Amino acid sequence: CFVHKWRNITDSLDEETTKKAAGLYWGIRDATKRDIAQTCSDALEALLKEHNQSSWRSYLEAKDDLLMIQNLNLTGRLKRFFSTTNAIESLNYLTDEDLRRVKHWHDSNHFQRWMAAACLASEKRMKRVMGYRNLPALQAALSRLCRHDLNDNLDNQQRTGT
């Protein structure tokens, strides 16, 4: 989540450095091309390394994940939507609300059935994904990335003989 990571990074920064870092950080998400995002990332990394090691290490933990959004070629609305954990937090809240009175689960299958039913019931109460019309493009991008990763893993296995 871009928002939560931003909070972690800025917790130990002074106000002036936070202002400088903000444009670079949000530039990673809002960039229209991967190379622009990479430039923002490199500049942010250098800034944080110079000013605060804790913030720098926090950024390094998420750097690859923050840049991954660029590989998906998402539209602006989908980028913003998938930059937060709001959707999953909303689903967690709604399912918790539906399951709060169940005190005993017989086994994991029982829990999974109830969880699936709660998720389906929650779907009706959730808002539409911002930028939902571009979800087929996201699905295609994920398929390409998964195929690419699968091919890389197979190549590595063939080279190492495992």
Residue pairs with C-beta under 8 A, 6 or more apart in sequence:
1 83
1 84
1 85
2 25
2 26
2 29
2 66
2 83
2 84
3 83
3 84
3 85
4 85
5 58
5 59
5 62
5 66
6 25
6 26
8 58
9 21
9 25
9 48
9 55
9 58
9 59
10 18
10 21
10 55
11 55
12 52
12 54
12 55
13 21
13 48
13 51
13 52
13 55
14 51
17 47
17 51
17 52
20 47
21 44
21 47
21 48
21 55
24 40
24 41
24 43
24 44
24 47
25 40
25 44
27 36
27 37
27 40
28 37
28 40
28 41
28 44
28 66
28 67
28 70
29 37
29 66
29 69
29 79
29 80
29 83
30 76
30 79
31 37
31 40
31 70
33 70
34 67
34 70
34 71
37 67
37 70
38 67
41 63
41 66
41 67
44 59
45 56
45 59
45 60
45 63
48 55
48 56
48 59
49 56
69 79
69 82
69 83
71 141
71 145
72 138
72 141
72 142
72 145
73 137
73 141
74 82
74 131
74 134
74 137
74 138
74 141
75 131
75 134
75 137
76 131
77 130
77 131
77 134
78 129
78 130
78 131
78 134
78 135
78 138
80 130
80 131
81 87
81 129
81 130
81 131
87 126
87 129
90 126
91 119
91 122
91 126
94 118
94 121
94 122
94 125
94 126
95 115
95 118
95 119
95 122
98 118
98 121
98 122
99 114
99 115
99 118
102 114
105 111
105 114
129 135
